[in-house]
Amino acid sequence: LRSYKTEDLPFDVLVKARDLFISIAEDYWTNDIIDKMVIDDDSQEAYCDSILGNYNGKSWEEDRLYCTAYWAGSLISFWTVQDAEKGLVWVDSTPSEVKKIVTYGGNYVARVVMEEDTSLIGCLYSNLYSTVDDYPYRFPANVHEYLNKTQIEPHDTDLA
């Protein structure tokens, strides 16, 4: 959104919608994500539990890896722009807390993914796409196997 200049948008209503979305995302959405993240300065990691991970006042951590990667990626998508010479760069007004969460969240995801005993209990998220035929360029939706190379029939929804 930020990369579209006002003169590039064909209708005034699109300019207003873009500006409204940016304002809401800067003032509310970003703060909501920051409030959800658990930040540990000692380990330089941050994570988030979301819809599957919290029940009855207790964190079960089922979706911690997915949600951390999702929210960190969302912050990157919103708070960066593509520069022709430098590549992806932070917007000048990016809060330092956002950069910290993205860095710490990346540290958390990298550590957990590299651990040998990482559970794939949340692998259901890779099934968010309709079929491989609809989105063949999406990963891991185009890979149908467990880590031990056991093949999974992509249209079989009975994983029991």
PyMOL commands that set and color helices and strands:
alter all, ss='L'
color gray80, all
select helices_A, chain A and resi 6-8+12-36+64-79+96-114+123-127
alter helices_A, ss='H'
color red, helices_A
select strands_A, chain A and resi 38-40+45-47+54-55+58-59+80-83+87-90
alter strands_A, ss='S'
color yellow, strands_A
deselect
rebuild
show_as cartoon
